[in-house]
Amino acid sequence: MNHTAKILLALVQEAMGWANEHNWSEEELVWGDIFRLAQRQGVLAIVWSAIGKLANEGKLTPEQMPDKALKLQWALSAEKIKNRYNKQRQLAEKLADAFAEEGIDTYVLKGLAISGYYPIPEYRECGDLDCYLATTKEDSEFVCRYDDGNEIAAKIGAKVDIGFYKHSHINYKGLMVENHAFCTAVRGSRDRKALERHLQHLLATMPSEPIEGTHLLRPCADFNALFLTAHSFGHFLTEGIKLRHILDWALLLNAEQNNIDWRSFYEWCDKMHYTKFVDALTAISTEYFGLNIENPLIHTQSDLRDKVLEDIMFGNRSIHNTNASKFKKRLMIIRNRLFGGWKYSELYEKSAVIDTMQMVLAFFFERKPRI
């Protein structure tokens, strides 16, 4: 790992309040490189908060600070991230209010649900609003309200695209919403369907917390732990993830490490072949972020820690955020799966060829999956 990456990790540590003392020379702080890497990794505003903190404490001298032009660019970029977060939050609340009027609960998947764990929630970069819509009836039956959510959104002026089996895309005044019919990808796998049933069971039976008095609900910690793992690992295999994904995991552990059923969690991870991946994320969090783990049930060691971190920092091959056509994106996913190399053999411990073939066959023969 190069020097720029090490300094970036140390600055993220500082922003979280988990940092050790760092002494950097002016020559080491190549701020332009640090800025660009922080931007790629989705932690630009978070690192800016660390710089301000260090400057206020006298740990960065004026000579060590970024030059005036870069400071201005960084400050404006952080403000833009904050403003976008607040706008998304306001629109998400309005949409959840519209759903609530029809008796629909809005469970937030990652994003806004995780940002509350951050020291400055507005500095957690958010893309889409991912949600699962449901109603719990008087007889405790848990009913997905996916179709109703699409109809309600359309009635209040949103554009709705239902072209994908897992979720629809709702564009509500510039807020892109993924309304999930399934929390995770389920096609072509009995194990993934079983995991989906378990996740929905957690939503149905475990209490969810309203996000600051709104109709947006933060699912229980057990759900978030499994969902974050499944979501980030899926992206890691196909296109890579960012440092922000690890930070989400670290902050969830920091706040909820004693509120999660770890035996059940690791049983599911073993069944789904997630264990080596999640162990790497936890080990990165403790070694490079300075996260303190006190719960003895949590795995904190990983032989693949540095290999996973190196791929996250420098091996990202974005697909879903490109302007490529749907067909080209599918080909890119297949390419990355088949040529993922060590990700399958060492981390996932599955055959890339068989796993990809199952995905392709399911695309043609299981267009509308059921769980």
C-alpha positions as CSV (number, residue, x, y, z in Angstrom):
1,M,0.0,0.0,0.0
2,N,1.5,3.4,-1.0
3,H,2.1,6.4,1.3
4,T,-0.9,8.3,0.1
5,A,-3.2,5.5,1.0
6,K,-1.7,5.1,4.5
7,I,-2.2,8.8,5.2
8,L,-5.8,8.6,3.9
9,L,-6.5,5.8,6.3
10,A,-5.0,7.7,9.1
11,L,-7.1,10.7,8.3
12,V,-10.3,8.6,8.3
13,Q,-9.2,7.3,11.7
14,E,-8.9,10.9,13.0
15,A,-12.3,11.7,11.7
16,M,-13.8,8.8,13.6
17,G,-12.0,9.7,16.8
18,W,-10.1,6.4,16.8
19,A,-6.7,7.7,15.8
20,N,-3.3,7.3,17.3
21,E,-0.8,10.1,17.1
22,H,0.6,10.8,13.7
23,N,3.6,13.0,12.8
24,W,3.8,13.9,9.1
25,S,6.4,16.1,7.4
26,E,5.3,18.7,4.9
27,E,6.8,16.6,2.1
28,E,4.7,13.6,3.0
29,L,1.4,15.4,2.7
30,V,0.8,15.4,-1.0
31,W,-2.6,16.9,-0.7
32,G,-3.6,16.7,-4.3
33,D,-3.1,12.9,-4.4
34,I,-4.9,12.6,-1.0
35,F,-7.8,14.6,-2.3
36,R,-8.2,12.5,-5.5
37,L,-8.0,9.2,-3.6
38,A,-10.5,10.4,-0.9
39,Q,-12.9,11.4,-3.7
40,R,-12.6,8.0,-5.4
41,Q,-13.2,6.2,-2.1
42,G,-16.3,8.2,-1.1
43,V,-14.7,9.8,2.0
44,L,-13.9,13.3,0.7
45,A,-16.0,15.2,3.2
46,I,-15.0,12.9,6.1
47,V,-11.3,13.5,5.4
48,W,-12.0,17.2,5.2
49,S,-13.5,17.1,8.7
50,A,-10.3,15.3,9.9
51,I,-8.1,18.1,8.4
52,G,-10.1,20.8,10.1
53,K,-10.0,18.9,13.4
54,L,-6.2,18.5,13.2
55,A,-5.7,22.1,12.3
56,N,-7.8,23.3,15.2
57,E,-5.8,21.1,17.6
58,G,-2.5,22.4,16.2
59,K,-1.5,19.0,14.9
60,L,-1.3,20.4,11.4
61,T,0.7,23.6,11.0
62,P,-0.3,26.2,8.4
63,E,2.7,25.0,6.4
64,Q,1.4,21.4,6.4
65,M,-2.1,22.4,5.2
66,P,-3.4,22.1,1.6
67,D,-2.7,25.2,-0.5
68,K,-5.4,27.9,-0.7
69,A,-6.9,26.7,-4.0
70,L,-7.2,23.1,-2.9
71,K,-8.6,24.1,0.6
72,L,-11.3,26.1,-1.2
73,Q,-12.1,23.2,-3.6
74,W,-12.2,20.7,-0.7
75,A,-14.4,22.9,1.5
76,L,-16.9,23.5,-1.4
77,S,-16.9,19.8,-2.2
78,A,-17.7,18.9,1.4
79,E,-20.5,21.5,1.5
80,K,-21.9,20.1,-1.8
81,I,-21.9,16.6,-0.2
82,K,-23.7,17.9,2.9
83,N,-26.3,19.8,0.9
84,R,-27.0,16.8,-1.3
85,Y,-27.4,14.6,1.8
86,N,-29.9,17.1,3.3
87,K,-31.9,17.4,0.1
88,Q,-32.1,13.6,-0.3
89,R,-33.1,13.3,3.3
90,Q,-35.9,15.9,2.9
91,L,-37.2,14.2,-0.2
92,A,-37.0,10.7,1.4
93,E,-39.0,12.0,4.3
94,K,-41.8,13.3,2.0
95,L,-41.9,10.0,0.1
96,A,-42.1,8.0,3.3
97,D,-44.9,10.3,4.5
98,A,-46.8,9.5,1.3
99,F,-46.3,5.8,1.9
100,A,-47.3,6.1,5.6
101,E,-50.6,7.6,4.6
102,E,-51.4,4.3,2.9
103,G,-50.3,2.3,5.9
104,I,-46.9,1.4,4.4
105,D,-43.7,1.2,6.5
106,T,-40.5,2.4,4.8
107,Y,-37.5,0.3,5.9
108,V,-34.3,2.0,4.8
109,L,-31.6,-0.3,3.5
110,K,-28.0,1.1,4.2
111,G,-27.5,4.7,3.2
112,L,-29.5,7.0,5.5
113,A,-30.0,4.1,8.0
114,I,-26.2,3.8,8.4
115,S,-25.3,7.5,8.2
116,G,-26.6,8.0,11.8
117,Y,-23.6,6.2,13.1
118,Y,-21.2,8.7,11.6
119,P,-19.9,11.6,13.7
120,I,-21.3,14.0,11.0
121,P,-24.1,12.1,9.2
122,E,-24.2,14.6,6.4
123,Y,-20.7,13.8,5.4
124,R,-21.6,10.2,4.6
125,E,-22.0,10.2,0.8
126,C,-25.3,8.8,-0.2
127,G,-26.4,7.7,-3.7
128,D,-29.8,6.2,-4.1
129,L,-32.4,5.7,-1.4
130,D,-32.8,1.9,-1.0
131,C,-36.0,0.9,0.7
132,Y,-38.2,-2.1,1.4
133,L,-41.9,-1.3,1.8
134,A,-44.1,-3.5,3.9
135,T,-47.1,-3.6,6.2
136,T,-47.5,-5.8,9.2
137,K,-51.2,-6.8,9.5
138,E,-53.1,-7.4,12.7
139,D,-52.6,-11.2,12.5
140,S,-48.8,-10.4,12.3
141,E,-48.6,-11.3,8.6
142,F,-45.8,-9.3,7.0
143,V,-46.8,-8.2,3.5
144,C,-44.5,-6.6,0.9
145,R,-46.0,-3.4,-0.6
146,Y,-43.6,-3.1,-3.5
147,D,-46.4,-2.7,-6.2
148,D,-48.3,-0.3,-4.0
149,G,-45.2,1.8,-3.5
150,N,-44.7,2.1,-7.2
151,E,-48.3,3.2,-7.8
152,I,-48.2,5.8,-5.0
153,A,-44.9,7.2,-6.2
154,A,-46.4,7.6,-9.7
155,K,-49.5,9.3,-8.4
156,I,-47.4,12.0,-6.6
157,G,-45.4,12.7,-9.8
158,A,-42.5,10.4,-9.7
159,K,-41.2,8.5,-12.7
160,V,-41.2,4.8,-12.1
161,D,-39.2,2.1,-14.0
162,I,-40.0,-1.5,-13.1
163,G,-37.7,-3.2,-15.5
164,F,-35.7,-5.2,-12.9
165,Y,-36.9,-8.0,-10.8
166,K,-35.2,-7.1,-7.6
167,H,-36.2,-3.5,-7.4
168,S,-37.9,-0.7,-9.3
169,H,-36.3,2.7,-9.9
170,I,-38.3,5.7,-8.7
171,N,-37.1,9.2,-9.7
172,Y,-38.8,11.5,-7.2
173,K,-37.8,15.2,-7.8
174,G,-34.2,14.2,-8.5
175,L,-34.0,11.6,-5.7
176,M,-33.4,8.2,-7.2
177,V,-35.1,5.5,-5.1
178,E,-34.6,1.7,-5.4
179,N,-37.9,0.2,-4.2
180,H,-37.0,-3.4,-3.3
181,A,-39.2,-6.3,-4.1
182,F,-36.4,-8.4,-2.5
183,C,-33.8,-7.1,-0.1
184,T,-31.0,-9.0,-1.9
185,A,-30.4,-10.8,-5.2
186,V,-32.3,-14.1,-5.0
187,R,-32.4,-15.5,-8.5
188,G,-30.8,-18.9,-9.2
189,S,-29.9,-19.9,-5.7
190,R,-31.8,-21.7,-2.9
191,D,-29.3,-20.3,-0.3
192,R,-29.9,-16.8,-1.4
193,K,-33.7,-17.3,-1.2
194,A,-33.2,-18.7,2.3
195,L,-31.2,-15.7,3.3
196,E,-33.9,-13.4,1.8
197,R,-36.6,-15.2,3.9
198,H,-34.4,-14.7,7.0
199,L,-33.9,-11.0,6.3
200,Q,-37.6,-10.4,5.8
201,H,-38.3,-12.3,9.0
202,L,-35.9,-10.0,10.8
203,L,-37.8,-7.0,9.4
204,A,-41.1,-8.5,10.5
205,T,-40.2,-9.6,14.0
206,M,-37.5,-7.3,15.3
207,P,-38.2,-3.7,16.2
208,S,-37.0,-1.0,13.8
209,E,-36.1,2.5,14.9
210,P,-37.7,5.6,13.4
211,I,-34.9,7.8,12.0
212,E,-35.2,11.0,14.1
213,G,-39.0,11.0,14.4
214,T,-39.6,10.4,10.6
215,H,-41.5,7.6,8.9
216,L,-38.1,6.3,7.7
217,L,-37.2,3.2,9.6
218,R,-33.7,1.9,10.5
219,P,-33.9,-1.9,10.6
220,C,-32.5,-3.8,13.6
221,A,-28.7,-4.4,13.9
222,D,-29.0,-8.1,13.0
223,F,-30.6,-7.2,9.7
224,N,-28.1,-4.4,9.0
225,A,-25.1,-6.7,9.7
226,L,-26.2,-9.4,7.3
227,F,-27.6,-7.0,4.6
228,L,-24.4,-4.8,4.6
229,T,-22.3,-8.0,4.2
230,A,-24.4,-9.4,1.4
231,H,-24.6,-6.1,-0.4
232,S,-20.9,-5.2,-0.2
233,F,-19.7,-8.7,-1.1
234,G,-21.9,-8.8,-4.2
235,H,-20.4,-5.5,-5.4
236,F,-16.9,-6.6,-4.4
237,L,-17.1,-9.7,-6.6
238,T,-18.5,-7.9,-9.7
239,E,-17.1,-4.3,-9.6
240,G,-15.3,-3.6,-6.4
241,I,-16.3,-1.5,-3.4
242,K,-15.0,1.7,-1.8
243,L,-13.5,2.6,1.5
244,R,-16.9,4.0,2.5
245,H,-18.3,0.5,2.5
246,I,-15.7,-0.6,5.1
247,L,-16.4,2.5,7.1
248,D,-20.1,1.6,7.2
249,W,-19.2,-1.8,8.6
250,A,-16.8,-0.4,11.1
251,L,-19.3,2.2,12.4
252,L,-22.0,-0.4,12.7
253,L,-19.7,-2.6,14.7
254,N,-18.6,0.3,16.9
255,A,-22.2,1.1,17.8
256,E,-23.9,-2.3,17.7
257,Q,-21.2,-4.9,18.5
258,N,-23.1,-6.1,21.6
259,N,-26.5,-5.9,20.0
260,I,-26.0,-8.5,17.3
261,D,-26.6,-12.2,17.5
262,W,-23.1,-13.2,16.3
263,R,-23.6,-16.9,16.4
264,S,-26.6,-16.6,14.0
265,F,-24.7,-14.0,11.9
266,Y,-21.6,-16.3,11.4
267,E,-23.8,-19.3,10.7
268,W,-25.4,-17.4,7.8
269,C,-22.0,-16.1,6.7
270,D,-20.6,-19.7,6.6
271,K,-23.7,-20.9,4.7
272,M,-23.4,-18.1,2.1
273,H,-19.6,-18.2,1.9
274,Y,-19.3,-14.6,3.3
275,T,-17.1,-15.4,6.3
276,K,-13.7,-14.7,4.8
277,F,-14.8,-11.5,3.3
278,V,-16.5,-10.1,6.4
279,D,-13.5,-11.2,8.5
280,A,-11.3,-9.1,6.2
281,L,-13.5,-6.1,6.6
282,T,-13.4,-6.4,10.4
283,A,-9.6,-6.8,10.4
284,I,-9.2,-3.8,8.2
285,S,-11.4,-1.8,10.6
286,T,-9.4,-2.7,13.6
287,E,-5.9,-2.5,12.1
288,Y,-6.3,0.5,9.8
289,F,-9.2,2.5,11.3
290,G,-8.3,1.8,15.0
291,L,-11.8,0.3,15.8
292,N,-11.9,-1.2,19.2
293,I,-13.7,-4.6,19.4
294,E,-14.6,-5.8,22.8
295,N,-17.0,-8.6,22.0
296,P,-15.1,-11.9,22.0
297,L,-17.6,-13.5,19.6
298,I,-16.5,-11.2,16.7
299,H,-13.7,-12.5,14.4
300,T,-10.9,-9.9,14.2
301,Q,-8.2,-11.8,12.3
302,S,-7.9,-12.4,8.5
303,D,-5.1,-13.6,6.4
304,L,-6.7,-11.8,3.4
305,R,-7.0,-8.4,5.1
306,D,-4.3,-6.6,3.2
307,K,-5.2,-8.3,-0.1
308,V,-8.8,-7.2,0.2
309,L,-7.8,-3.6,1.2
310,E,-5.4,-3.3,-1.7
311,D,-8.2,-4.3,-4.1
312,I,-10.6,-1.8,-2.6
313,M,-8.1,1.0,-2.7
314,F,-6.7,0.4,-6.2
315,G,-8.7,-2.3,-8.0
316,N,-12.1,-0.7,-8.4
317,R,-13.8,-1.4,-11.8
318,S,-17.1,0.5,-11.6
319,I,-20.0,-0.9,-13.7
320,H,-23.3,0.4,-12.3
321,N,-22.2,4.0,-12.1
322,T,-21.1,4.1,-15.8
323,N,-23.1,5.2,-18.8
324,A,-22.8,1.8,-20.4
325,S,-26.0,0.1,-21.8
326,K,-27.7,-2.6,-19.7
327,F,-26.4,-5.2,-22.1
328,K,-22.9,-4.0,-21.8
329,K,-23.1,-3.8,-18.0
330,R,-24.2,-7.5,-17.9
331,L,-21.3,-8.5,-20.1
332,M,-18.9,-6.5,-17.8
333,I,-20.4,-8.3,-14.7
334,I,-19.8,-11.7,-16.4
335,R,-16.3,-10.7,-17.3
336,N,-15.4,-9.5,-13.8
337,R,-16.9,-12.7,-12.3
338,L,-15.1,-15.0,-14.6
339,F,-11.7,-13.2,-14.3
340,G,-12.0,-12.4,-10.6
341,G,-9.3,-14.8,-9.9
342,W,-8.4,-15.0,-6.2
343,K,-11.7,-13.4,-5.2
344,Y,-13.5,-16.7,-6.0
345,S,-10.8,-19.2,-5.2
346,E,-9.5,-17.7,-1.9
347,L,-12.3,-15.5,-0.6
348,Y,-15.6,-16.9,-1.9
349,E,-14.4,-20.5,-2.2
350,K,-16.7,-21.1,-5.1
351,S,-16.3,-21.8,-8.8
352,A,-16.5,-18.6,-10.8
353,V,-17.6,-20.5,-13.8
354,I,-20.4,-22.4,-12.1
355,D,-21.6,-19.4,-10.1
356,T,-21.7,-17.3,-13.3
357,M,-23.5,-20.0,-15.2
358,Q,-26.2,-20.2,-12.5
359,M,-26.6,-16.4,-12.8
360,V,-27.0,-16.5,-16.5
361,L,-29.4,-19.5,-16.5
362,A,-31.5,-17.8,-13.9
363,F,-31.7,-14.7,-16.0
364,F,-33.4,-16.7,-18.8
365,F,-35.4,-19.2,-16.8
366,E,-36.3,-17.5,-13.6
367,R,-37.4,-14.1,-14.7
368,K,-39.8,-13.6,-11.8
369,P,-38.4,-15.5,-8.8
370,R,-40.3,-16.4,-5.7
371,I,-39.0,-17.1,-2.2
